[in-house]
Amino acid sequence: MALTFRATVDQPQRFARSKTVGAYFGLARRRYQSGDTDYDGRVSKCGDAMMCTALYEAAQVLLTRTQKWSWLKAWGMQVARRRGGCGGSGFLDSGIS
């Protein structure tokens, strides 16, 4: 995971803030603006496919293979239950893959 992140980012000085790295990976929320309508949509899904795959696999391992309980795993399980995830990781299918 770390090697994929490093290879994708390549030169960290390109990004002024850490938020722009998430947008580069395609994790920024889609924005719809038209007249009086203005809302944020789902994750845009535009970005580096290799990094999205690595993030998906890391989340899958965290939710299904790790034995130790953490706040991150608890949050992921809550999201999976709320979204009707299969096996605790179905919420990722519509988010970043």
Jmol script that loads the backbone (N, CA, C; Angstrom):
load data "model"
ATOM      1  N   MET A   1       0.827  -1.186   0.000  1.00  0.00           N
ATOM      2  CA  MET A   1       0.000   0.000   0.000  1.00  0.00           C
ATOM      3  C   MET A   1       0.877   1.258   0.000  1.00  0.00           C
ATOM      4  N   ALA A   2       1.867   1.282   0.862  1.00  0.00           N
ATOM      5  CA  ALA A   2       2.731   2.460   0.955  1.00  0.00           C
ATOM      6  C   ALA A   2       3.528   2.671  -0.331  1.00  0.00           C
ATOM      7  N   LEU A   3       3.964   1.578  -0.928  1.00  0.00           N
ATOM      8  CA  LEU A   3       4.729   1.687  -2.176  1.00  0.00           C
ATOM      9  C   LEU A   3       3.845   2.221  -3.307  1.00  0.00           C
ATOM     10  N   THR A   4       2.600   1.768  -3.359  1.00  0.00           N
ATOM     11  CA  THR A   4       1.664   2.262  -4.369  1.00  0.00           C
ATOM     12  C   THR A   4       1.388   3.744  -4.167  1.00  0.00           C
ATOM     13  N   PHE A   5       1.198   4.139  -2.908  1.00  0.00           N
ATOM     14  CA  PHE A   5       0.979   5.552  -2.596  1.00  0.00           C
ATOM     15  C   PHE A   5       2.168   6.392  -3.032  1.00  0.00           C
ATOM     16  N   ARG A   6       3.350   5.933  -2.699  1.00  0.00           N
ATOM     17  CA  ARG A   6       4.575   6.666  -3.041  1.00  0.00           C
ATOM     18  C   ARG A   6       4.756   6.772  -4.560  1.00  0.00           C
ATOM     19  N   ALA A   7       4.473   5.678  -5.260  1.00  0.00           N
ATOM     20  CA  ALA A   7       4.622   5.692  -6.716  1.00  0.00           C
ATOM     21  C   ALA A   7       3.580   6.593  -7.379  1.00  0.00           C
ATOM     22  N   THR A   8       2.383   6.641  -6.816  1.00  0.00           N
ATOM     23  CA  THR A   8       1.326   7.461  -7.400  1.00  0.00           C
ATOM     24  C   THR A   8       1.563   8.942  -7.150  1.00  0.00           C
ATOM     25  N   VAL A   9       1.946   9.284  -5.927  1.00  0.00           N
ATOM     26  CA  VAL A   9       2.182  10.693  -5.588  1.00  0.00           C
ATOM     27  C   VAL A   9       3.437  11.207  -6.279  1.00  0.00           C
ATOM     28  N   ASP A  10       4.485  10.407  -6.326  1.00  0.00           N
ATOM     29  CA  ASP A  10       5.746  10.695  -6.993  1.00  0.00           C
ATOM     30  C   ASP A  10       6.456  11.904  -6.396  1.00  0.00           C
ATOM     31  N   GLN A  11       5.968  13.106  -6.616  1.00  0.00           N
ATOM     32  CA  GLN A  11       6.603  14.312  -6.080  1.00  0.00           C
ATOM     33  C   GLN A  11       5.609  15.038  -5.168  1.00  0.00           C
ATOM     34  N   PRO A  12       5.750  14.890  -3.857  1.00  0.00           N
ATOM     35  CA  PRO A  12       4.778  15.467  -2.928  1.00  0.00           C
ATOM     36  C   PRO A  12       4.687  16.993  -2.994  1.00  0.00           C
ATOM     37  N   GLN A  13       5.716  17.667  -3.439  1.00  0.00           N
ATOM     38  CA  GLN A  13       5.684  19.134  -3.497  1.00  0.00           C
ATOM     39  C   GLN A  13       4.699  19.661  -4.538  1.00  0.00           C
ATOM     40  N   ARG A  14       4.171  18.776  -5.390  1.00  0.00           N
ATOM     41  CA  ARG A  14       3.142  19.184  -6.356  1.00  0.00           C
ATOM     42  C   ARG A  14       1.843  19.581  -5.668  1.00  0.00           C
ATOM     43  N   PHE A  15       1.622  19.040  -4.478  1.00  0.00           N
ATOM     44  CA  PHE A  15       0.369  19.261  -3.768  1.00  0.00           C
ATOM     45  C   PHE A  15       0.567  20.287  -2.659  1.00  0.00           C
ATOM     46  N   ALA A  16      -0.215  21.346  -2.725  1.00  0.00           N
ATOM     47  CA  ALA A  16      -0.094  22.412  -1.729  1.00  0.00           C
ATOM     48  C   ALA A  16      -0.638  21.972  -0.372  1.00  0.00           C
ATOM     49  N   ARG A  17      -1.722  21.202  -0.392  1.00  0.00           N
ATOM     50  CA  ARG A  17      -2.348  20.726   0.844  1.00  0.00           C
ATOM     51  C   ARG A  17      -2.657  19.240   0.716  1.00  0.00           C
ATOM     52  N   SER A  18      -2.857  18.587   1.839  1.00  0.00           N
ATOM     53  CA  SER A  18      -3.149  17.154   1.819  1.00  0.00           C
ATOM     54  C   SER A  18      -4.507  16.864   1.178  1.00  0.00           C
ATOM     55  N   LYS A  19      -5.435  17.798   1.214  1.00  0.00           N
ATOM     56  CA  LYS A  19      -6.749  17.594   0.604  1.00  0.00           C
ATOM     57  C   LYS A  19      -6.646  17.412  -0.911  1.00  0.00           C
ATOM     58  N   THR A  20      -5.670  18.042  -1.513  1.00  0.00           N
ATOM     59  CA  THR A  20      -5.535  17.928  -2.958  1.00  0.00           C
ATOM     60  C   THR A  20      -5.048  16.542  -3.374  1.00  0.00           C
ATOM     61  N   VAL A  21      -4.377  15.818  -2.480  1.00  0.00           N
ATOM     62  CA  VAL A  21      -3.950  14.457  -2.788  1.00  0.00           C
ATOM     63  C   VAL A  21      -5.172  13.558  -2.919  1.00  0.00           C
ATOM     64  N   GLY A  22      -6.145  13.707  -2.024  1.00  0.00           N
ATOM     65  CA  GLY A  22      -7.382  12.933  -2.115  1.00  0.00           C
ATOM     66  C   GLY A  22      -8.130  13.212  -3.402  1.00  0.00           C
ATOM     67  N   ALA A  23      -8.156  14.454  -3.805  1.00  0.00           N
ATOM     68  CA  ALA A  23      -8.814  14.813  -5.070  1.00  0.00           C
ATOM     69  C   ALA A  23      -8.062  14.206  -6.254  1.00  0.00           C
ATOM     70  N   TYR A  24      -6.759  14.151  -6.179  1.00  0.00           N
ATOM     71  CA  TYR A  24      -5.947  13.552  -7.239  1.00  0.00           C
ATOM     72  C   TYR A  24      -6.248  12.059  -7.389  1.00  0.00           C
ATOM     73  N   PHE A  25      -6.547  11.394  -6.262  1.00  0.00           N
ATOM     74  CA  PHE A  25      -6.896   9.976  -6.292  1.00  0.00           C
ATOM     75  C   PHE A  25      -8.332   9.734  -6.707  1.00  0.00           C
ATOM     76  N   GLY A  26      -9.111  10.787  -6.868  1.00  0.00           N
ATOM     77  CA  GLY A  26     -10.503  10.627  -7.259  1.00  0.00           C
ATOM     78  C   GLY A  26     -11.443  10.473  -6.082  1.00  0.00           C
ATOM     79  N   LEU A  27     -11.011  10.883  -4.906  1.00  0.00           N
ATOM     80  CA  LEU A  27     -11.813  10.735  -3.701  1.00  0.00           C
ATOM     81  C   LEU A  27     -12.554  12.013  -3.334  1.00  0.00           C
ATOM     82  N   ALA A  28     -12.554  12.988  -4.223  1.00  0.00           N
ATOM     83  CA  ALA A  28     -13.276  14.237  -3.961  1.00  0.00           C
ATOM     84  C   ALA A  28     -14.746  14.041  -4.318  1.00  0.00           C
ATOM     85  N   ARG A  29     -15.600  14.767  -3.623  1.00  0.00           N
ATOM     86  CA  ARG A  29     -17.023  14.655  -3.885  1.00  0.00           C
ATOM     87  C   ARG A  29     -17.380  15.421  -5.145  1.00  0.00           C
ATOM     88  N   ARG A  30     -18.279  14.856  -5.912  1.00  0.00           N
ATOM     89  CA  ARG A  30     -18.769  15.490  -7.114  1.00  0.00           C
ATOM     90  C   ARG A  30     -19.641  16.677  -6.734  1.00  0.00           C
ATOM     91  N   ARG A  31     -19.572  17.751  -7.477  1.00  0.00           N
ATOM     92  CA  ARG A  31     -20.341  18.955  -7.170  1.00  0.00           C
ATOM     93  C   ARG A  31     -21.281  19.258  -8.317  1.00  0.00           C
ATOM     94  N   TYR A  32     -22.550  19.503  -7.989  1.00  0.00           N
ATOM     95  CA  TYR A  32     -23.538  19.856  -9.001  1.00  0.00           C
ATOM     96  C   TYR A  32     -24.061  21.245  -8.699  1.00  0.00           C
ATOM     97  N   GLN A  33     -23.915  22.165  -9.634  1.00  0.00           N
ATOM     98  CA  GLN A  33     -24.393  23.527  -9.480  1.00  0.00           C
ATOM     99  C   GLN A  33     -25.140  23.939 -10.735  1.00  0.00           C
ATOM    100  N   SER A  34     -26.377  24.377 -10.534  1.00  0.00           N
ATOM    101  CA  SER A  34     -27.174  24.853 -11.649  1.00  0.00           C
ATOM    102  C   SER A  34     -28.244  25.787 -11.104  1.00  0.00           C
ATOM    103  N   GLY A  35     -28.134  27.050 -11.428  1.00  0.00           N
ATOM    104  CA  GLY A  35     -29.109  28.022 -10.929  1.00  0.00           C
ATOM    105  C   GLY A  35     -29.116  28.088  -9.416  1.00  0.00           C
ATOM    106  N   ASP A  36     -30.266  27.826  -8.805  1.00  0.00           N
ATOM    107  CA  ASP A  36     -30.376  27.838  -7.348  1.00  0.00           C
ATOM    108  C   ASP A  36     -29.974  26.508  -6.723  1.00  0.00           C
ATOM    109  N   THR A  37     -29.781  25.490  -7.533  1.00  0.00           N
ATOM    110  CA  THR A  37     -29.435  24.161  -7.028  1.00  0.00           C
ATOM    111  C   THR A  37     -27.931  24.059  -6.836  1.00  0.00           C
ATOM    112  N   ASP A  38     -27.552  23.538  -5.671  1.00  0.00           N
ATOM    113  CA  ASP A  38     -26.136  23.355  -5.368  1.00  0.00           C
ATOM    114  C   ASP A  38     -26.008  22.225  -4.349  1.00  0.00           C
ATOM    115  N   TYR A  39     -25.475  21.082  -4.768  1.00  0.00           N
ATOM    116  CA  TYR A  39     -25.286  20.002  -3.813  1.00  0.00           C
ATOM    117  C   TYR A  39     -24.048  19.184  -4.152  1.00  0.00           C
ATOM    118  N   ASP A  40     -23.552  18.487  -3.129  1.00  0.00           N
ATOM    119  CA  ASP A  40     -22.416  17.589  -3.292  1.00  0.00           C
ATOM    120  C   ASP A  40     -22.943  16.195  -3.571  1.00  0.00           C
ATOM    121  N   GLY A  41     -22.329  15.523  -4.514  1.00  0.00           N
ATOM    122  CA  GLY A  41     -22.749  14.181  -4.867  1.00  0.00           C
ATOM    123  C   GLY A  41     -21.839  13.138  -4.259  1.00  0.00           C
ATOM    124  N   ARG A  42     -21.794  11.988  -4.898  1.00  0.00           N
ATOM    125  CA  ARG A  42     -20.949  10.900  -4.442  1.00  0.00           C
ATOM    126  C   ARG A  42     -19.496  11.157  -4.834  1.00  0.00           C
ATOM    127  N   VAL A  43     -18.631  10.239  -4.462  1.00  0.00           N
ATOM    128  CA  VAL A  43     -17.227  10.325  -4.815  1.00  0.00           C
ATOM    129  C   VAL A  43     -17.110  10.261  -6.333  1.00  0.00           C
ATOM    130  N   SER A  44     -16.235  11.060  -6.910  1.00  0.00           N
ATOM    131  CA  SER A  44     -16.183  11.233  -8.366  1.00  0.00           C
ATOM    132  C   SER A  44     -15.710  10.007  -9.137  1.00  0.00           C
ATOM    133  N   LYS A  45     -14.925   9.127  -8.545  1.00  0.00           N
ATOM    134  CA  LYS A  45     -14.381   7.920  -9.175  1.00  0.00           C
ATOM    135  C   LYS A  45     -13.382   8.212 -10.283  1.00  0.00           C
ATOM    136  N   CYS A  46     -13.004   9.449 -10.477  1.00  0.00           N
ATOM    137  CA  CYS A  46     -11.959   9.793 -11.435  1.00  0.00           C
ATOM    138  C   CYS A  46     -10.641   9.765 -10.675  1.00  0.00           C
ATOM    139  N   GLY A  47      -9.635   9.227 -11.268  1.00  0.00           N
ATOM    140  CA  GLY A  47      -8.350   9.191 -10.591  1.00  0.00           C
ATOM    141  C   GLY A  47      -7.555   7.966 -10.998  1.00  0.00           C
ATOM    142  N   ASP A  48      -6.485   7.740 -10.278  1.00  0.00           N
ATOM    143  CA  ASP A  48      -5.578   6.650 -10.582  1.00  0.00           C
ATOM    144  C   ASP A  48      -6.216   5.306 -10.230  1.00  0.00           C
ATOM    145  N   ALA A  49      -6.382   4.441 -11.203  1.00  0.00           N
ATOM    146  CA  ALA A  49      -7.045   3.154 -10.990  1.00  0.00           C
ATOM    147  C   ALA A  49      -6.230   2.239 -10.082  1.00  0.00           C
ATOM    148  N   MET A  50      -4.913   2.268 -10.205  1.00  0.00           N
ATOM    149  CA  MET A  50      -4.068   1.413  -9.375  1.00  0.00           C
ATOM    150  C   MET A  50      -4.186   1.796  -7.900  1.00  0.00           C
ATOM    151  N   MET A  51      -4.230   3.096  -7.623  1.00  0.00           N
ATOM    152  CA  MET A  51      -4.348   3.548  -6.242  1.00  0.00           C
ATOM    153  C   MET A  51      -5.722   3.215  -5.681  1.00  0.00           C
ATOM    154  N   CYS A  52      -6.764   3.372  -6.472  1.00  0.00           N
ATOM    155  CA  CYS A  52      -8.117   3.025  -6.019  1.00  0.00           C
ATOM    156  C   CYS A  52      -8.215   1.544  -5.699  1.00  0.00           C
ATOM    157  N   THR A  53      -7.584   0.713  -6.507  1.00  0.00           N
ATOM    158  CA  THR A  53      -7.565  -0.728  -6.250  1.00  0.00           C
ATOM    159  C   THR A  53      -6.835  -1.035  -4.952  1.00  0.00           C
ATOM    160  N   ALA A  54      -5.710  -0.376  -4.740  1.00  0.00           N
ATOM    161  CA  ALA A  54      -4.940  -0.596  -3.509  1.00  0.00           C
ATOM    162  C   ALA A  54      -5.726  -0.147  -2.279  1.00  0.00           C
ATOM    163  N   LEU A  55      -6.420   0.988  -2.366  1.00  0.00           N
ATOM    164  CA  LEU A  55      -7.238   1.452  -1.255  1.00  0.00           C
ATOM    165  C   LEU A  55      -8.383   0.486  -0.970  1.00  0.00           C
ATOM    166  N   TYR A  56      -9.001  -0.027  -2.022  1.00  0.00           N
ATOM    167  CA  TYR A  56     -10.082  -0.986  -1.874  1.00  0.00           C
ATOM    168  C   TYR A  56      -9.587  -2.248  -1.173  1.00  0.00           C
ATOM    169  N   GLU A  57      -8.454  -2.771  -1.616  1.00  0.00           N
ATOM    170  CA  GLU A  57      -7.910  -3.990  -1.027  1.00  0.00           C
ATOM    171  C   GLU A  57      -7.495  -3.774   0.425  1.00  0.00           C
ATOM    172  N   ALA A  58      -6.933  -2.613   0.735  1.00  0.00           N
ATOM    173  CA  ALA A  58      -6.544  -2.316   2.115  1.00  0.00           C
ATOM    174  C   ALA A  58      -7.767  -2.251   3.026  1.00  0.00           C
ATOM    175  N   ALA A  59      -8.839  -1.632   2.551  1.00  0.00           N
ATOM    176  CA  ALA A  59     -10.061  -1.561   3.343  1.00  0.00           C
ATOM    177  C   ALA A  59     -10.671  -2.949   3.512  1.00  0.00           C
ATOM    178  N   GLN A  60     -10.611  -3.754   2.474  1.00  0.00           N
ATOM    179  CA  GLN A  60     -11.133  -5.120   2.540  1.00  0.00           C
ATOM    180  C   GLN A  60     -10.399  -5.925   3.607  1.00  0.00           C
ATOM    181  N   VAL A  61      -9.096  -5.814   3.633  1.00  0.00           N
ATOM    182  CA  VAL A  61      -8.291  -6.524   4.618  1.00  0.00           C
ATOM    183  C   VAL A  61      -8.593  -6.014   6.023  1.00  0.00           C
ATOM    184  N   LEU A  62      -8.709  -4.715   6.168  1.00  0.00           N
ATOM    185  CA  LEU A  62      -8.997  -4.142   7.483  1.00  0.00           C
ATOM    186  C   LEU A  62     -10.320  -4.648   8.037  1.00  0.00           C
ATOM    187  N   LEU A  63     -11.328  -4.733   7.173  1.00  0.00           N
ATOM    188  CA  LEU A  63     -12.654  -5.123   7.645  1.00  0.00           C
ATOM    189  C   LEU A  63     -12.833  -6.628   7.794  1.00  0.00           C
ATOM    190  N   THR A  64     -12.120  -7.410   7.032  1.00  0.00           N
ATOM    191  CA  THR A  64     -12.384  -8.849   7.053  1.00  0.00           C
ATOM    192  C   THR A  64     -11.273  -9.686   7.675  1.00  0.00           C
ATOM    193  N   ARG A  65     -10.029  -9.287   7.573  1.00  0.00           N
ATOM    194  CA  ARG A  65      -8.927 -10.147   8.005  1.00  0.00           C
ATOM    195  C   ARG A  65      -8.333  -9.785   9.360  1.00  0.00           C
ATOM    196  N   THR A  66      -8.445  -8.543   9.779  1.00  0.00           N
ATOM    197  CA  THR A  66      -7.834  -8.150  11.044  1.00  0.00           C
ATOM    198  C   THR A  66      -8.690  -8.623  12.219  1.00  0.00           C
ATOM    199  N   GLN A  67      -8.019  -9.110  13.254  1.00  0.00           N
ATOM    200  CA  GLN A  67      -8.702  -9.599  14.444  1.00  0.00           C
ATOM    201  C   GLN A  67      -8.891  -8.490  15.477  1.00  0.00           C
ATOM    202  N   LYS A  68      -7.961  -7.564  15.529  1.00  0.00           N
ATOM    203  CA  LYS A  68      -7.999  -6.503  16.525  1.00  0.00           C
ATOM    204  C   LYS A  68      -9.056  -5.454  16.152  1.00  0.00           C
ATOM    205  N   TRP A  69      -9.842  -5.050  17.122  1.00  0.00           N
ATOM    206  CA  TRP A  69     -10.894  -4.063  16.902  1.00  0.00           C
ATOM    207  C   TRP A  69     -10.313  -2.663  17.022  1.00  0.00           C
ATOM    208  N   SER A  70     -10.704  -1.752  16.158  1.00  0.00           N
ATOM    209  CA  SER A  70     -10.240  -0.371  16.215  1.00  0.00           C
ATOM    210  C   SER A  70     -11.388   0.549  15.856  1.00  0.00           C
ATOM    211  N   TRP A  71     -11.214   1.832  16.078  1.00  0.00           N
ATOM    212  CA  TRP A  71     -12.272   2.794  15.747  1.00  0.00           C
ATOM    213  C   TRP A  71     -12.501   2.844  14.239  1.00  0.00           C
ATOM    214  N   LEU A  72     -11.442   2.644  13.457  1.00  0.00           N
ATOM    215  CA  LEU A  72     -11.583   2.661  11.998  1.00  0.00           C
ATOM    216  C   LEU A  72     -12.386   1.456  11.501  1.00  0.00           C
ATOM    217  N   LYS A  73     -12.107   0.291  12.080  1.00  0.00           N
ATOM    218  CA  LYS A  73     -12.856  -0.901  11.709  1.00  0.00           C
ATOM    219  C   LYS A  73     -14.318  -0.755  12.144  1.00  0.00           C
ATOM    220  N   ALA A  74     -14.562  -0.189  13.324  1.00  0.00           N
ATOM    221  CA  ALA A  74     -15.931   0.026  13.802  1.00  0.00           C
ATOM    222  C   ALA A  74     -16.683   0.965  12.863  1.00  0.00           C
ATOM    223  N   TRP A  75     -16.027   2.030  12.428  1.00  0.00           N
ATOM    224  CA  TRP A  75     -16.651   2.973  11.492  1.00  0.00           C
ATOM    225  C   TRP A  75     -16.979   2.281  10.174  1.00  0.00           C
ATOM    226  N   GLY A  76     -16.031   1.503   9.642  1.00  0.00           N
ATOM    227  CA  GLY A  76     -16.253   0.789   8.392  1.00  0.00           C
ATOM    228  C   GLY A  76     -17.391  -0.210   8.481  1.00  0.00           C
ATOM    229  N   MET A  77     -17.491  -0.899   9.607  1.00  0.00           N
ATOM    230  CA  MET A  77     -18.579  -1.857   9.792  1.00  0.00           C
ATOM    231  C   MET A  77     -19.927  -1.152   9.894  1.00  0.00           C
ATOM    232  N   GLN A  78     -19.965   0.012  10.539  1.00  0.00           N
ATOM    233  CA  GLN A  78     -21.204   0.790  10.619  1.00  0.00           C
ATOM    234  C   GLN A  78     -21.648   1.243   9.234  1.00  0.00           C
ATOM    235  N   VAL A  79     -20.707   1.710   8.439  1.00  0.00           N
ATOM    236  CA  VAL A  79     -21.030   2.139   7.079  1.00  0.00           C
ATOM    237  C   VAL A  79     -21.518   0.947   6.258  1.00  0.00           C
ATOM    238  N   ALA A  80     -20.859  -0.189   6.398  1.00  0.00           N
ATOM    239  CA  ALA A  80     -21.256  -1.385   5.654  1.00  0.00           C
ATOM    240  C   ALA A  80     -22.664  -1.825   6.052  1.00  0.00           C
ATOM    241  N   ARG A  81     -22.984  -1.793   7.329  1.00  0.00           N
ATOM    242  CA  ARG A  81     -24.322  -2.162   7.782  1.00  0.00           C
ATOM    243  C   ARG A  81     -25.368  -1.198   7.247  1.00  0.00           C
ATOM    244  N   ARG A  82     -25.040   0.098   7.281  1.00  0.00           N
ATOM    245  CA  ARG A  82     -25.970   1.124   6.818  1.00  0.00           C
ATOM    246  C   ARG A  82     -26.218   1.011   5.315  1.00  0.00           C
ATOM    247  N   ARG A  83     -25.181   0.687   4.554  1.00  0.00           N
ATOM    248  CA  ARG A  83     -25.301   0.600   3.098  1.00  0.00           C
ATOM    249  C   ARG A  83     -25.672  -0.795   2.620  1.00  0.00           C
ATOM    250  N   GLY A  84     -25.801  -1.734   3.562  1.00  0.00           N
ATOM    251  CA  GLY A  84     -26.152  -3.097   3.175  1.00  0.00           C
ATOM    252  C   GLY A  84     -24.991  -3.838   2.567  1.00  0.00           C
ATOM    253  N   GLY A  85     -23.793  -3.601   3.110  1.00  0.00           N
ATOM    254  CA  GLY A  85     -22.593  -4.220   2.564  1.00  0.00           C
ATOM    255  C   GLY A  85     -22.573  -5.723   2.757  1.00  0.00           C
ATOM    256  N   CYS A  86     -22.002  -6.410   1.813  1.00  0.00           N
ATOM    257  CA  CYS A  86     -21.887  -7.867   1.861  1.00  0.00           C
ATOM    258  C   CYS A  86     -20.538  -8.220   2.479  1.00  0.00           C
ATOM    259  N   GLY A  87     -20.550  -8.877   3.589  1.00  0.00           N
ATOM    260  CA  GLY A  87     -19.304  -9.294   4.215  1.00  0.00           C
ATOM    261  C   GLY A  87     -18.528  -8.155   4.838  1.00  0.00           C
ATOM    262  N   GLY A  88     -19.150  -7.029   5.059  1.00  0.00           N
ATOM    263  CA  GLY A  88     -18.475  -5.927   5.731  1.00  0.00           C
ATOM    264  C   GLY A  88     -17.673  -5.023   4.829  1.00  0.00           C
ATOM    265  N   SER A  89     -17.683  -5.261   3.524  1.00  0.00           N
ATOM    266  CA  SER A  89     -16.886  -4.398   2.656  1.00  0.00           C
ATOM    267  C   SER A  89     -17.644  -3.966   1.409  1.00  0.00           C
ATOM    268  N   GLY A  90     -18.902  -4.229   1.318  1.00  0.00           N
ATOM    269  CA  GLY A  90     -19.676  -3.865   0.140  1.00  0.00           C
ATOM    270  C   GLY A  90     -19.808  -2.371  -0.057  1.00  0.00           C
ATOM    271  N   PHE A  91     -19.641  -1.591   1.014  1.00  0.00           N
ATOM    272  CA  PHE A  91     -19.753  -0.145   0.884  1.00  0.00           C
ATOM    273  C   PHE A  91     -18.662   0.427   0.006  1.00  0.00           C
ATOM    274  N   LEU A  92     -17.593  -0.300  -0.178  1.00  0.00           N
ATOM    275  CA  LEU A  92     -16.494   0.217  -0.977  1.00  0.00           C
ATOM    276  C   LEU A  92     -16.769   0.151  -2.468  1.00  0.00           C
ATOM    277  N   ASP A  93     -17.653  -0.752  -2.875  1.00  0.00           N
ATOM    278  CA  ASP A  93     -17.914  -0.928  -4.298  1.00  0.00           C
ATOM    279  C   ASP A  93     -18.375   0.345  -4.973  1.00  0.00           C
ATOM    280  N   SER A  94     -19.252   1.097  -4.324  1.00  0.00           N
ATOM    281  CA  SER A  94     -19.759   2.308  -4.953  1.00  0.00           C
ATOM    282  C   SER A  94     -18.910   3.527  -4.614  1.00  0.00           C
ATOM    283  N   GLY A  95     -17.948   3.379  -3.741  1.00  0.00           N
ATOM    284  CA  GLY A  95     -17.180   4.538  -3.312  1.00  0.00           C
ATOM    285  C   GLY A  95     -15.938   4.816  -4.113  1.00  0.00           C
ATOM    286  N   ILE A  96     -15.051   3.818  -4.243  1.00  0.00           N
ATOM    287  CA  ILE A  96     -13.767   4.154  -4.841  1.00  0.00           C
ATOM    288  C   ILE A  96     -13.321   3.195  -5.933  1.00  0.00           C
ATOM    289  N   SER A  97     -14.021   2.146  -6.189  1.00  0.00           N
ATOM    290  CA  SER A  97     -13.522   1.219  -7.197  1.00  0.00           C
ATOM    291  C   SER A  97     -14.043   1.578  -8.567  1.00  0.00           C
TER     292      SER A  97
END
end "model"
wireframe off; spacefill off
backbone 0.3
color backbone group
